[in-house]
Amino acid sequence: MKIIILILFFCCLQSAIIEGYVKNSKTGKSIPNANIIIRELDIGVSTDPFGYFKLEIKNGEYNLETSVIGFSSDSRKINTNDQNIINIDLSPIILKYDEIKVQGILNTRMGNENLDIIKYSEINFSQKESISDFLKSIKGVDSQFSYPNGRNVNVSIRGSSDYKPGGYNNRVLVLLDGIPILIPNSGSPDWNSLPLENLQRIELNNTAASTQYGHNSMGGVINLITDHNNDNSEIKIIGGKFGSKQVSYTHNQKFDQWLYSGSIMTHHSNGHRYNSDQRISRFQSFIKYSNKGRNYKLNYLVSNSELGHPGFDLENSNKYRRSNRLSQYLHGKGFYPITMGVSMSHSLFINKFKTNYSNRDDIPNSWLASNKLDLETNYDDINYGLRSELIITKFSRWVLMLGYDIDWGVSDVDLLNQIYDNPSQANFGGFIQSKYSVGSGFSLISGIRYDFRNINPGNNFRQRLYNHFSPKINLGYMSKLKRSVNISYSRGFRAPSISELYLNHVTTYGLIVSGNPDLVSESVDSYEISYKDNSQNKYNWDFALFQNNYKNMIDFVYDIPTKAKNREGVQGKGFEIDISLLPIDILRVDLSYSYLDMVDLSGKQILYRSKHKGKIFFNILINNISINIGMQGQTRQNYENFLQEFDINGNGFPIEEIEGRIIPEFVVLLPVGSYITSFKASNLFDQKYELIQNYTMPGFNWQFSIKKKLNQHK
């Protein structure tokens, strides 16, 4: 017993209790959920509803840091032998643009605390050919395409989109530096224009985000961030199988408060099968000014892509279509303080897409005699938009964001019903969101948005009007700044796209595809519970459990004719888990697994949805040489084979199966002097597989790259 008392007495001598209050220096009110961090020990705590904090630490001298968005930070040295009670006063300050990004209260305007952040190192190390190809490696995300740089891509988060290939009803909103980049007629982006070579990170919101972004975000949001503060330049050369070659050059330079960035990229590949070649050129440039909390940026991106469309992997398939697209984006952003604790941001954009589809010149006469080909077709889309946000951080407990966005787009598309004249759509949305700091790590995020869309088909035909209220609520808890739990509900919705309303054409494989002017908007009720744990040095992990209830989901139903229709109801539920292990210093193991179960409540088949998806990779770092080896895969999918004869007795087209797959790959990065070289080999066992019906993906593939960072500017 005496020994136990002596041990307890000795432990008490080795530790100390640090406690105190954090308050607003102007009002004297307590500040809940202020972050108190001891850097040397890598531990921290949040203040309770009364601004009180308490830490038990070893005796010694430390740096204690206190921070919360909207207030000045405090850094001081403490000695547990001299002081144990610490009172901290923080002054309200003018909010800076970077604070929003760093503190993560509004997560670069996403307004959701469940964001997944994919960093530059992971994007760069993957050595993927395109953004759509990279997205396949993210848990809960799936993408379908004819080849990695193909024109038509369907991206789905947690099974949200879509039932059929074709890109007409994607429900995932894609942003470039926070600004929408969707083509008005289809609601999908031009994937070939997206600058993978410039990405700094990807922000992924995998729940319905209509409360903040309205249309097209009911299945989640993918925000591609190219903005940065780098002051250097680099050149990169890539070569690989199938005659693939790419050169890119980036130049970044700072001038006092100014930053200029310019990059150019050209890519060419013969493709892995006939008529799957691609030629892509991109140029992006921006200029940014930052000073005293103000931030202004003007960005221009232009991309030209010429692609072959290999058609279905069948002898009688149309393998002779080609397309050329010119995409241009002009984006302006500004952020500035109005007064203490009140700031404003504006985003203005013009997106323009011009696309031409035509036939190859070398079509065999024998094939022409027995097959039909589309004539030349043209797409001309333009979209203008404005978004403004007012951010209020002057209150100790509240962070508020109010805003609106408006946009107008018009589509001159040959494949739309010609009785209409260049359909246009006008959108308006207004929203309010807040984060209330309860204290002791608890916070409550809530919001509501109203959206209105007017679609005008032209030629005095009846205009379509859609409106919707989208609420959300999120209860969050963070323990010692290392563990977090979030319980959330959000409503998402999407009004029909122009193509879903007015499409009218005959495909080369004989299907009549028709829009439906009587469609109603679709919606989803999303529920999620998530947990993240970054408390351990040797491992960290996160877990999410979700359920999405869809109503009036829009789908092009394969029939005679194929027509856009509203489904009665669809339910999707599942879970995701992500684990990173560090068993020894030179080895990191990354694992992820997602389970998805989708059911059509009317009893129809669910198509293009794998129930199981996962990956495991081993990253080994030895003497600056980084080796990454692993595999990713998913289970079988069902699809409706519309190339077979239609059963007029009610069975329709036959339901068939795309087999599951496991694709291993290997990447090595080797620094050589001032150069960084990499080698990647994918599909190591040359497995034959498909992502969509009768589109064979590349077999064994390899790629080599060399990158040189040029001297930093003085």
C-alpha positions in Angstrom: 0.0 0.0 0.0 2.8 2.4 0.8 4.4 1.7 -2.5 1.2 2.6 -4.4 0.9 5.8 -2.4 4.5 6.7 -3.3 3.9 5.9 -7.0 0.8 8.2 -7.1 2.7 10.9 -5.2 5.6 10.7 -7.7 3.2 10.9 -10.7 1.5 14.0 -9.3 5.0 15.6 -9.1 5.5 14.8 -12.8 2.3 16.4 -14.1 0.4 19.6 -13.8 -3.1 20.9 -14.5 -3.3 24.0 -16.8 -6.7 25.7 -16.8 -8.3 29.0 -17.6 -10.8 31.0 -19.7 -10.8 32.4 -23.2 -12.9 35.6 -23.7 -13.7 38.4 -26.1 -11.5 41.3 -25.1 -14.1 43.8 -26.4 -17.2 42.4 -24.8 -15.9 40.2 -22.0 -18.0 37.3 -23.3 -16.7 33.8 -23.3 -15.6 32.1 -26.5 -16.5 28.5 -26.8 -14.7 26.0 -29.1 -11.5 28.1 -29.1 -8.6 25.8 -29.9 -5.9 25.4 -27.2 -2.8 23.6 -28.4 0.5 22.6 -26.8 2.8 22.3 -29.9 5.7 20.5 -28.2 3.3 17.7 -27.0 1.0 17.8 -30.0 -2.1 17.8 -27.8 -5.0 20.2 -27.6 -8.5 20.9 -26.3 -11.5 23.1 -27.1 -13.1 25.5 -24.7 -16.5 24.6 -23.2 -19.7 26.8 -23.4 -18.3 29.2 -20.8 -14.9 29.5 -22.5 -13.2 27.3 -19.9 -10.4 24.8 -20.8 -8.4 22.3 -18.8 -5.2 20.4 -19.8 -3.2 17.9 -17.9 0.4 17.9 -19.0 3.9 17.0 -17.8 5.8 19.6 -15.8 7.9 21.9 -18.0 8.0 24.9 -20.3 5.8 25.1 -23.4 4.4 27.2 -26.1 0.6 27.5 -25.7 -1.4 28.7 -28.8 -5.0 29.8 -28.8 -7.0 30.4 -32.0 -10.5 30.6 -33.4 -11.8 32.1 -36.6 -12.7 35.8 -36.5 -10.4 36.5 -33.5 -6.7 37.3 -33.2 -4.6 34.3 -32.2 -2.6 34.2 -29.0 0.8 32.5 -28.4 2.7 32.6 -25.1 5.3 30.6 -23.2 4.1 28.9 -20.0 6.0 27.2 -17.2 3.9 24.8 -15.1 6.1 25.6 -12.1 5.1 29.3 -12.2 1.5 29.4 -13.4 -1.4 27.0 -13.6 -4.3 29.4 -14.2 -4.3 31.3 -17.5 -6.9 33.7 -18.7 -6.7 34.6 -22.4 -8.3 37.6 -24.1 -8.8 37.5 -27.9 -9.6 40.6 -30.0 -12.0 40.5 -33.0 -10.0 41.0 -36.2 -10.7 41.6 -39.9 -11.2 38.2 -41.5 -8.6 37.2 -44.1 -9.3 35.0 -47.1 -6.7 32.4 -46.1 -8.3 32.0 -42.6 -11.4 30.4 -44.1 -9.3 27.8 -45.9 -6.9 27.1 -43.0 -9.4 27.1 -40.1 -11.9 25.0 -42.1 -15.0 26.5 -40.5 -16.6 27.0 -43.9 -14.1 24.8 -45.7 -13.5 27.1 -48.7 -17.2 27.9 -48.9 -18.3 24.2 -49.0 -20.1 24.7 -45.7 -19.7 21.0 -44.6 -17.3 19.6 -41.9 -17.3 16.1 -43.5 -15.0 17.1 -46.4 -12.4 14.7 -47.7 -9.2 16.5 -48.8 -7.0 14.8 -51.4 -3.6 16.5 -51.3 -1.2 17.3 -54.1 1.2 14.5 -53.0 -1.4 11.8 -53.5 -2.6 13.2 -56.8 1.0 13.6 -58.1 2.1 10.2 -56.9 -0.8 8.3 -58.6 0.5 9.3 -62.1 -3.0 9.0 -63.5 -3.8 10.1 -67.1 -6.8 12.2 -66.3 -8.9 13.5 -63.5 -11.8 11.1 -64.3 -9.3 8.2 -64.0 -7.9 9.5 -60.7 -11.4 9.8 -59.2 -11.9 6.1 -59.5 -9.3 5.6 -56.8 -11.3 7.5 -54.1 -13.5 5.6 -51.8 -17.3 6.0 -52.5 -16.6 7.5 -55.9 -17.0 5.7 -59.2 -16.5 6.9 -62.8 -17.4 5.3 -66.1 -15.7 6.1 -69.4 -14.7 4.6 -72.8 -11.0 5.2 -72.0 -9.2 7.4 -69.5 -9.2 10.5 -71.7 -12.6 9.8 -73.2 -15.2 12.5 -73.9 -18.3 11.1 -72.1 -17.7 10.4 -68.4 -20.2 9.5 -65.7 -19.0 10.3 -62.1 -21.0 8.9 -59.2 -20.7 9.5 -55.5 -22.3 6.8 -53.3 -24.3 5.6 -56.3 -25.9 8.9 -57.1 -25.4 8.9 -60.8 -26.3 7.4 -63.1 -28.3 4.5 -64.3 -27.0 4.6 -67.9 -23.8 5.7 -69.7 -24.0 8.9 -71.7 -23.5 11.7 -69.3 -27.0 13.2 -69.5 -27.9 13.1 -65.8 -24.8 13.4 -63.6 -25.8 14.5 -60.2 -22.3 15.5 -59.0 -21.4 19.2 -59.1 -17.8 19.8 -60.4 -16.2 23.1 -59.4 -12.9 24.7 -60.5 -11.5 26.7 -57.7 -15.0 27.0 -56.2 -16.7 28.0 -59.5 -19.2 25.7 -61.4 -17.9 24.5 -64.8 -20.9 22.4 -66.1 -22.1 22.4 -69.7 -25.7 23.8 -69.7 -27.3 21.3 -72.1 -26.1 18.2 -70.2 -25.2 19.3 -66.7 -21.8 17.6 -67.0 -18.3 19.1 -67.2 -15.9 18.9 -70.1 -13.5 16.4 -68.5 -10.8 16.8 -71.1 -10.4 20.5 -70.2 -9.7 19.9 -66.5 -6.0 20.5 -65.6 -4.8 17.5 -63.8 -1.2 18.8 -64.1 -2.1 21.9 -62.0 -4.1 20.4 -59.2 -3.1 21.4 -55.7 -5.8 19.4 -54.0 -9.3 18.0 -54.4 -12.1 18.8 -51.9 -14.8 16.1 -51.9 -18.2 16.6 -50.3 -19.9 13.2 -50.5 -23.3 14.2 -49.2 -26.1 16.2 -50.8 -24.9 19.9 -51.0 -27.9 21.6 -52.5 -28.3 23.8 -49.4 -25.2 25.7 -50.5 -24.9 25.0 -54.3 -28.4 24.2 -55.5 -28.9 22.4 -58.8 -26.6 19.5 -59.8 -25.1 19.0 -56.3 -27.7 16.6 -54.9 -25.1 13.8 -55.3 -22.2 15.7 -53.8 -19.5 18.2 -54.9 -16.0 17.8 -56.3 -14.0 21.0 -56.0 -10.7 21.0 -58.1 -8.3 23.5 -56.5 -5.5 24.9 -58.8 -5.0 28.1 -56.6 -1.7 28.3 -54.9 1.1 30.5 -53.6 4.0 28.8 -55.1 7.0 30.8 -56.4 8.7 28.4 -58.7 8.6 26.9 -62.2 8.7 23.3 -63.4 8.8 21.3 -66.6 7.5 17.7 -66.9 7.8 15.2 -69.8 5.8 12.0 -69.9 6.0 9.0 -72.3 4.3 5.7 -72.3 2.6 2.8 -74.0 0.2 3.3 -77.0 2.4 6.2 -78.3 1.5 8.3 -75.3 3.5 11.5 -74.8 2.9 14.7 -72.9 4.8 17.9 -72.1 3.8 20.5 -69.6 5.5 23.7 -68.4 4.4 25.9 -65.4 5.7 29.3 -64.4 4.8 30.9 -61.1 6.3 34.2 -59.9 5.5 36.6 -57.1 5.8 40.4 -57.2 5.2 41.9 -53.7 1.5 41.3 -53.2 1.0 39.9 -56.8 1.2 36.3 -57.9 1.3 35.3 -61.6 0.9 31.7 -62.8 0.9 30.4 -66.3 0.9 26.8 -67.5 0.7 25.0 -70.9 0.2 21.3 -71.6 0.0 19.2 -74.8 -0.9 15.5 -74.8 -1.0 12.9 -77.6 -1.8 9.2 -77.6 -2.7 6.6 -80.2 -5.1 5.0 -77.7 -5.4 1.3 -76.8 -7.7 0.4 -79.6 -8.8 1.6 -83.0 -10.2 5.2 -83.0 -9.4 5.9 -79.4 -6.6 8.3 -80.1 -6.5 11.7 -78.4 -4.9 15.1 -78.8 -5.4 17.6 -76.0 -3.9 21.0 -75.4 -4.5 23.2 -72.4 -3.4 26.7 -71.3 -4.2 28.2 -67.9 -3.1 31.5 -66.5 -4.1 33.5 -63.4 -3.1 36.7 -61.7 -3.8 37.2 -58.0 -3.5 40.2 -55.7 -3.4 39.8 -51.9 -3.1 42.6 -49.3 -4.4 43.2 -45.8 -7.1 40.6 -45.9 -8.1 41.4 -49.5 -7.8 38.8 -52.2 -8.6 39.3 -55.9 -8.0 36.7 -58.7 -8.6 36.6 -62.5 -8.3 33.1 -64.1 -8.4 32.0 -67.7 -8.4 28.5 -68.9 -8.7 27.3 -72.6 -8.6 23.7 -73.8 -8.8 22.1 -77.2 -9.4 18.4 -77.5 -9.7 16.1 -80.6 -10.8 12.6 -79.8 -11.7 9.4 -81.5 -14.8 7.5 -80.3 -14.0 3.8 -80.6 -17.6 2.6 -80.3 -18.7 -0.7 -78.9 -16.2 -3.6 -79.0 -18.3 -5.3 -81.8 -17.7 -5.8 -85.5 -20.9 -3.9 -86.5 -20.3 -1.1 -84.0 -19.9 2.5 -85.2 -16.1 3.0 -84.7 -15.7 6.0 -87.0 -17.0 9.0 -85.0 -14.7 11.8 -84.0 -15.1 15.0 -82.0 -13.4 18.3 -81.4 -14.2 20.6 -78.5 -13.0 24.1 -77.6 -13.7 25.0 -73.9 -13.0 28.4 -72.4 -13.4 29.6 -68.8 -13.0 33.1 -67.6 -13.3 33.4 -63.8 -13.0 36.3 -61.5 -13.0 36.2 -57.7 -12.7 38.8 -54.9 -12.7 38.6 -51.2 -12.5 41.7 -49.0 -13.3 42.8 -45.4 -16.2 45.3 -44.9 -15.6 45.9 -41.2 -14.4 44.1 -38.1 -15.9 40.5 -38.3 -17.8 41.1 -41.6 -16.4 40.1 -45.0 -17.7 39.8 -48.5 -16.8 37.6 -51.5 -17.9 37.6 -55.2 -17.3 35.2 -58.0 -18.1 36.0 -61.6 -17.7 33.5 -64.5 -18.2 32.9 -68.2 -17.9 29.3 -69.5 -18.1 28.6 -73.2 -18.1 25.2 -75.0 -18.1 24.6 -78.7 -18.2 20.9 -79.9 -18.2 19.3 -83.3 -18.9 15.6 -84.0 -18.0 14.2 -87.5 -17.1 11.0 -89.2 -13.6 9.7 -90.1 -12.5 10.0 -93.7 -11.4 6.4 -94.0 -14.8 4.6 -93.5 -14.9 1.4 -95.6 -17.5 1.6 -98.4 -18.7 -2.0 -97.5 -19.4 -0.8 -93.9 -21.2 2.3 -95.1 -23.5 0.2 -97.3 -24.9 -1.7 -94.3 -24.7 0.8 -91.5 -26.0 4.2 -90.7 -23.9 7.1 -89.5 -24.9 10.4 -88.0 -24.2 13.4 -90.0 -22.0 16.2 -88.6 -23.5 17.5 -85.4 -22.6 20.7 -83.4 -23.0 21.8 -79.9 -22.6 25.4 -78.8 -23.1 26.2 -75.1 -22.4 29.3 -73.0 -23.0 30.0 -69.4 -22.8 33.3 -67.3 -22.9 33.4 -63.6 -22.4 35.5 -60.4 -22.2 34.4 -56.8 -21.9 36.6 -53.7 -21.4 35.7 -50.0 -21.5 37.7 -46.8 -19.5 36.1 -44.0 -20.0 37.3 -40.4 -17.5 36.2 -37.7 -17.9 39.0 -35.2 -19.9 36.9 -32.7 -18.2 34.7 -30.2 -20.5 31.7 -30.9 -21.8 32.2 -34.4 -20.3 32.1 -37.8 -22.9 33.2 -40.4 -22.8 33.0 -44.2 -25.5 34.6 -46.4 -25.5 34.6 -50.2 -27.0 34.3 -53.5 -26.1 33.1 -57.0 -27.6 33.6 -60.4 -26.6 32.2 -63.8 -28.0 32.0 -67.3 -27.1 29.5 -70.0 -28.1 28.8 -73.6 -27.6 25.7 -75.8 -27.6 25.6 -79.6 -27.4 21.8 -80.1 -28.3 19.9 -83.2 -29.5 16.8 -81.3 -32.2 18.8 -79.5 -35.7 18.7 -80.9 -35.6 21.2 -83.7 -39.1 22.5 -83.0 -37.4 24.5 -80.2 -35.1 27.4 -80.8 -31.9 27.4 -78.7 -33.3 26.5 -75.2 -32.0 28.6 -72.3 -32.1 28.3 -68.6 -32.0 30.9 -65.9 -31.3 30.0 -62.2 -31.5 32.0 -59.0 -30.7 30.7 -55.5 -30.5 32.4 -52.1 -29.1 30.7 -48.9 -28.2 31.2 -45.3 -25.9 29.0 -43.3 -24.6 29.1 -39.8 -22.2 27.4 -37.4 -23.1 27.7 -33.7 -20.3 26.8 -31.2 -22.0 25.1 -28.3 -18.7 24.5 -26.5 -16.7 21.5 -25.2 -16.1 20.6 -28.9 -19.7 20.5 -29.9 -21.0 22.6 -32.8 -24.2 22.9 -34.8 -24.2 23.7 -38.5 -27.5 24.5 -40.1 -28.8 26.1 -43.3 -31.5 26.5 -45.8 -31.6 27.5 -49.5 -34.3 28.4 -52.0 -33.8 27.7 -55.7 -35.7 28.8 -58.8 -35.1 27.6 -62.4 -36.8 28.8 -65.5 -36.2 26.8 -68.7 -37.3 28.5 -72.0 -37.4 26.2 -75.0 -38.0 29.1 -77.4 -40.4 29.5 -80.3 -43.2 30.5 -77.8 -43.4 26.9 -76.3 -44.4 26.6 -72.7 -41.6 27.5 -70.3 -40.8 25.1 -67.4 -40.5 26.4 -63.9 -38.9 24.6 -61.0 -38.4 25.7 -57.4 -37.3 24.0 -54.2 -36.3 24.6 -50.5 -33.2 22.6 -49.4 -32.5 22.4 -45.6 -29.5 20.8 -43.8 -28.4 20.3 -40.2 -25.2 18.9 -38.8 -24.3 18.1 -35.2 -20.5 17.9 -34.7 -18.2 17.0 -31.9 -14.4 17.2 -31.8 -12.4 15.7 -28.9 -8.9 17.1 -28.2 -8.7 18.3 -31.8 -7.9 14.7 -32.9 -11.2 12.9 -33.0 -14.5 14.1 -34.5 -18.0 12.8 -34.9 -20.7 14.2 -37.2 -24.4 13.4 -37.5 -26.0 15.1 -40.5 -29.2 15.4 -42.5 -29.4 17.3 -45.8 -31.9 17.6 -48.6 -30.7 17.7 -52.2 -32.5 18.3 -55.4 -32.0 18.7 -59.2 -34.1 20.2 -61.9 -34.0 18.4 -65.3 -31.3 19.4 -67.7 -32.0 20.8 -71.2 -31.1 17.4 -72.8 -33.4 15.5 -70.5 -36.3 17.8 -71.5 -35.7 18.3 -75.2 -33.2 15.7 -76.6 -34.3 14.1 -79.9 -32.1 11.9 -82.1 -31.5 8.4 -83.5 -28.3 6.7 -82.4 -26.0 4.9 -84.8 -27.0 1.6 -83.1 -30.7 2.2 -83.8 -32.2 3.6 -80.6 -34.5 6.6 -80.8 -33.6 8.8 -77.8 -36.1 11.4 -76.6 -36.3 14.0 -73.9 -39.5 14.5 -71.9 -40.9 18.0 -71.3 -43.1 16.8 -68.5 -40.3 15.7 -66.2 -40.5 17.0 -62.6 -37.4 17.8 -60.4 -35.8 15.0 -58.4 -34.7 15.1 -54.8 -32.9 13.1 -52.1 -32.9 13.0 -48.3 -29.4 12.2 -47.1 -28.5 10.9 -43.6 -24.9 10.3 -42.4 -23.0 9.4 -39.3 -19.2 9.8 -39.6 -16.2 9.4 -37.3 -12.6 10.5 -37.8 -9.6 9.5 -35.6 -6.2 11.2 -36.0 -5.1 10.7 -32.4 -2.5 8.1 -33.0 1.0 8.4 -34.5 1.0 4.9 -35.9 -2.5 4.9 -37.5 -5.5 7.0 -38.3 -8.9 6.0 -39.7 -12.3 7.3 -40.6 -15.7 5.7 -41.0 -19.0 6.8 -42.5 -22.5 5.2 -42.4 -25.1 6.7 -44.8 -28.5 6.4 -46.3 -29.9 8.3 -49.3 -33.6 8.2 -50.2 -34.2 9.4 -53.8 -37.6 10.6 -55.1 -38.5 11.1 -58.8 -35.0 10.1 -59.9 -34.6 11.0 -63.6 -33.4 8.3 -66.0 -33.3 7.6 -69.7 -35.2 4.3 -69.7 -34.3 2.0 -72.5 -37.5 1.3 -74.3 -38.9 1.9 -77.8 -38.3 4.8 -77.9 -35.8 5.4 -75.1 -37.3 8.3 -73.1 -36.4 10.3 -70.0 -38.7 9.4 -67.1 -39.1 10.0 -63.4 -38.6 6.8 -61.3 -40.9 6.3 -58.3 -38.2 6.0 -55.7 -34.7 4.6 -55.1 -32.9 3.9 -51.8 -29.2 3.8 -51.4 -27.4 2.8 -48.2 -23.9 1.7 -47.2 -20.7 2.6 -45.4 -17.1 3.6 -46.1 -13.9 3.1 -44.1 -10.4 4.5 -44.7 -7.3 3.3 -42.7 -3.7 4.5 -42.9 -1.1 2.5 -41.0 2.5 3.3 -40.1 3.9 0.0 -38.7 7.5 1.1 -39.3 9.2 4.3 -40.3 9.8 3.3 -43.9 6.3 1.8 -44.6 2.8 3.3 -44.8 -0.2 1.1 -45.7 -3.4 2.7 -47.1 -6.6 0.7 -47.2 -10.2 1.8 -48.1 -13.4 -0.1 -48.5 -16.9 1.0 -49.5 -20.2 -0.9 -49.5 -23.2 0.3 -51.4 -26.7 -1.3 -51.6 -29.1 0.4 -53.9 -32.8 -0.7 -54.4 -35.4 0.5 -56.8 -38.6 0.6 -54.7 -40.6 -0.4 -57.8 -38.6 -3.7 -58.1 -36.6 -2.8 -61.2 -33.0 -3.7 -61.7 -30.3 -1.3 -60.4 -27.7 -0.9 -63.1 -24.0 0.1 -63.0 -23.7 -0.2 -59.2 -21.0 -2.4 -57.6 -21.8 -3.4 -54.1 -18.2 -3.6 -53.0 -15.2 -1.5 -53.8 -11.8 -1.3 -52.2 -8.1 -0.8 -52.5 -4.9 -1.5 -50.6 -1.5 0.1 -51.3 1.9 -0.2 -49.6 4.1 2.8 -49.8 7.8 2.2 -49.0 10.3 5.1 -48.6 14.0 4.2 -48.7 16.7 6.8 -49.2 14.2 9.2 -50.8 13.1 6.5 -53.2 9.3 6.1 -52.9 7.7 2.8 -54.0 3.9 2.3 -54.1 2.5 -1.1 -54.9 -1.1 -2.3 -54.5 -4.4 -2.9 -56.1 -7.9 -1.6 -56.4 -11.0 -3.4 -57.4 -14.8 -3.7 -57.4 -17.4 -6.4 -57.7 -19.7 -7.1 -60.7 -22.3 -4.7 -62.1 -25.5 -5.3 -64.0 -26.3 -3.5 -67.3 -29.1 -3.5 -69.8 -27.8 -4.8 -73.2 -29.5 -2.4 -75.7 -27.5 -3.9 -78.6 -29.7 -7.0 -78.4 -33.2 -7.3 -79.9 -35.9 -5.6 -77.8 -38.5 -8.0 -76.4 -41.9 -6.5 -77.2 -43.6 -8.9 -74.7 -42.6 -6.8 -71.7 -39.2 -8.1 -70.9 -37.4 -5.3 -72.8 -33.7 -5.6 -73.3 -31.8 -8.4 -71.5 -30.1 -7.7 -68.2 -26.5 -8.9 -68.4 -23.4 -8.6 -66.2 -20.0 -6.8 -66.2 -17.6 -8.9 -64.3 -15.8 -7.7 -61.2 -12.1 -6.8 -61.4 -8.9 -6.4 -59.3 -6.3 -4.2 -61.0 -2.8 -4.2 -59.5 -0.4 -1.3 -60.2 3.1 -0.2 -59.3 4.6 3.3 -59.0 8.2 4.3 -58.2 9.5 7.9 -57.7 13.2 8.4 -57.8 14.9 11.8 -57.2 18.1 12.2 -59.4 19.9 15.4 -58.6 17.4 18.2 -59.4 15.2 15.9 -61.3 12.3 13.7 -60.1 11.7 10.6 -62.3 8.8 8.2 -62.0 7.7 4.9 -63.5 4.2 3.5 -63.4 2.9 0.1 -64.5 -0.8 -0.7 -64.3 -3.0 -3.7 -64.9 0.1 -5.8 -64.3 -1.5 -9.1 -65.3 -3.1 -7.7 -68.5 -6.6 -8.4 -67.3 -9.4 -7.7 -69.9 -12.2 -5.7 -68.2 -14.9 -3.2 -69.0 -16.3 -0.2 -67.1 -19.4 0.1 -69.3 -21.0 -2.2 -71.9 -18.7 -3.5 -74.6 -15.9 -0.9 -74.0 -12.7 -2.8 -73.4 -10.3 -0.9 -71.1 -6.5 -0.8 -71.7 -4.5 -4.0 -70.7 -1.0 -3.9 -69.3 0.1 -0.2 -69.4 3.2 1.7 -68.5 4.3 5.3 -68.2 7.5 7.1 -67.5 7.9 10.8 -66.5 10.7 13.2 -65.6 10.1 16.5 -63.8 12.5 19.3 -63.1 11.8 22.1 -60.7 13.5 25.3 -61.9 15.1 27.8 -59.5 12.8 29.7 -57.3 12.4 33.4 -58.1 14.1 35.9 -55.8 
